[in-house]
């Protein structure tokens, strides 16, 4: 049974981190979660040249930075999460590695972090730390390019969840997680698969192949729905996976998108290879399961 009893919130003190904290409040309030605020200091060797020139021992540099980070993190907690069960942790090292290591060691149920997206161009850039966490973390990762835009008050809970499936080995797990979350919030759930776009050349054999591909995808969606025991609506479309999925999320008014992560791309789809594009282009937050 899924759980959200412990949420990890990496903090870099940006507006995006503040927006992520506002998203975390919604989940923590609903699930009575513990929120762990984690700030990762840059490795000391990145700064050793300046420290040596100034004649300052590296140990003193680290202690000073760690103390300041701890102070800043506590202030962040008081401002954004004062009414919640939250604790602060400071670590030193490469950010993505420390985030993943901490998540595994602490049995975190969810990592909630923004991308580096903002503005009409930068929203299509996925930060390197977020990309590494998505690649290496074992727990679900909740992210999105719009977190800085989260309202000052706690955002409303999800009302319509879109679960995009590549129909590979990870799909049932992602579907089950999305179904569980939709039940927790009483949200509407739509499960979707995007088949490959095949140009219509008028060739009857290609038309038959296209029909069989659609039939196979529909049957697999129905099988997964039955296996999960879900009442989700089903949606099957043809086209580029990232564009089709994000367009569907916009069209149906989804306020959360759930995708599978870690499954090998199979004959039914290529969601794994399109996961980063989906996250960059999604009109709403994305949970990669």
N, C-alpha and C positions, 0 to 999 in steps of 0.2 A: 504494500500500500504506500503510495507516495506521501511525502510529508514536506512541510515547509516550516519546521520547528527552528531551523537555524539558517539565517540568510547572511551571506558575506557581501559586504559593500566596500569595494576598494575606493579610496578617496584620494584625489589629487588636488582638492580644494578649488576646483574650477566650478563654473556654473553648471556644467554637465553633471558633476558629482552631486551638486545640490539638487538637481532635478531627479537624479537617481534615488536620492534619499527620500524625496517626496513619493516616488513610486514604491519604495520599500515600506513607507508608512502604511499604505493601503494593505499590503500583504501582512505586515506584522500585526495590524489591528485585527484583521480577520482570523489569522491563524495563531495569534498570541506568540509570535516568533521572537527569538532572540536575534538581534542584529549585531553583527560584528563589523566594526569600522576598521579597515586595514589601510595603513599608509606605508608605502615602501620607499625607503631612502635610496638614493643612487649609491652604487658601490664607492667606497672611499678611494679606490685607485683612480677613479675619474677625476678626483680633485687633489690627488697627492702632490702634483707639481706645484700648485699654488700654495698648498699648505707648507711644503718644504721651503719654498722661497721666503715665506713669511716667518719661518722658524717655529711653526706651531706643530706640536706632536699630533700625529694622526688620531690617536686615541682621544685627545681633547676635542678635535674637530668633530669626531663622530658623536661624542657625548653631548656636545653643544647642539648639534643638529638633531639628535634624537630627542633631547629635552624640548627643543622648540617645536618639533613635529608633534610630540605628545601633547604639548600645550595647545597647538593649533587644532589638533584632532579633537581634543576635549571641548574646545570652543565650538567646533563644527557640530559635535554631538548635542551640545546644549541648545544650539540655534535650530537645528533641523530635527532632532529626535529626543528632545528633553523628556517627553512623556512616555517614551518607549524603553523596553528592556534592551539596552545597547551598551556594548563595551568597546574600548579602543585598544588597538594593537599597532605597534610600530615595528617594522622589520627592515633589514638592510639587504640590498641585492638587486638583481634584475627583476623588474616588476612582475612580468607575466609568470616567471618561474616561482617567485615567492607566493603569488596569489594562488596558483595551482597547488603548490606544496601545502600551503595553509589550509586550503579547502579540503584536501585529502586527509590531512592530519586531524582536522577538527570535525570530520564527517558533516560537512556543510551540505545542506539540501538544495541550495540555489546560490549562484553567483549573480549579482545584479550590478551591471556596470555599463556606462555609455560607450559609444564609439567616439571617434574624433570628428563626427560629422556636424557641420554647421554651415549655413549659407547655401546658395544655389549650386555651388561647385563642390565645396568641401564635404557636403552631406554624402557624396559618393565615395568618400575615402574611409576605409576601415582602419582604425588605429592598429599599429603593430602589436601592442600589448593585448588588445581585445582579440585580434586574430589568433595569437598564440594561446590565449586562454580557451577560446572556442575549440582549438585543435587538441589541447591536452587535458582539459578538465573532464572528469567523469560525471559530475553532476550537471543538471540543467543550467544553462547560462541565459539570463534575461538581459537583452541589450537593445539599443535602438539609437537612431540618429537624432531623435526629437526630444531626448530627455531634458535638455536645458529649457525646453518650452513647457515642461510640466507646471501646472498652476501652483501657486503658493500654498493653497489649501490641498489637502490630500485628494488625489485624483479619484474619480469614481471607479468602482470595481468593474472588471470586464463584463460587457453585456453581450458581445458576439465574438466568439473565438473561431478563427479559421485555422484548421490543421492541414498543412500541405504535406503530402506523402509521396515519396519516390517509389513506394511499393517494394522496397528492399527489406533486408532482415531487420532493420531498426524501426520499420514503420509501425509495427504493432505496439512497441513500447512507447513511441511518440504519440500514437493515437490514444493509448490508454491514459497517458499523462494528461493530454488535452481534455479527454472525457472527464477525468477526475477533477481537474480544475474547473471545468464548466459546471459540474455538479456542485462544487463547493460554493460557487458564486451564483448559481441559478442562471447561468449564461447560455445563450443559444450556441450550438456548435455545428460547424460545417466542415466536413472532411473533403479535401480536394486532391486530385491528381492531374498533372499536365502531361499529356502524351506528346510525342514528338510531332512537329509540324511537317506534314508531307505535302509537297506541292501537287495540285490537281492537274495532271497531264492528260487526263482523258483515258489513260491506260486502265483497262478493266482489272488487270491483275493488281495494280497498285491500289485501286479503289477497294478491292476485296481485302488486301493486306491492311489498309487503313481501317476498314470496318472491323476486322478481327482484332486489331490493336485496341480499338476503343472498347470492343466487347470484353476483351481480356482485362483491361483496366477497370471497367465497371464491375466485373465479377470479383476481382481482387479487392476492390473497395468494399463491396458488399460482404465478402468473407471476413475482412478485417473488422467491419462494424459488428458483425455477429459474434466474432471471437471476443471482442472487447465488451460486448453487451451494451453498446451505445445506441442512442436514438438520434445520432447525428444525421443531418442532411448530407447528401453526397453531391459532389460537383466534379465533372470531368470535362476538361478543355484541352484543346490542341494548341501548341505554340511554344515559343521560348519559355522555359519553366519560370525563370525569374520575372519576366515581364507579365506572363499570364497570371502568376500567383499574386503579384503585387497589384495588378489591375483588378483581380477578383476581390482582393481585400478592400480596395477602394470602393468597388461597386456595391458590395454587400454591407459596407459600413463596419467591417471588423475593427475592433479596437485592440486585438492581440492576435499575433500570428505564431503558431507553433510549428516547428519543422524538426525533422529527424536529423541526427548528426552521428557520424561514425559508421554508418552502414555502407557497404560496398555498392557502387552503382550497378544495378542489374539491368535486365532487358526492358523493364517497364519504365525506367526513367533515370534522370541524372541530377536529382535534387542535391546530392552531396557536392557535386562539382559546381553547383549554382548557389550554394548556401550563402557565400559571402555577398554575391550580387543581390540575393533576396534581402539580406539584412541591410545593405546599403540603400536599396530602393524602396523598402517597405514603408507604407504610410503610417504604420503603427509599430509599437515595440514587438520584438521577436524573441521567442524563447526557443533556444536550440537544445533539444533533448537527446 
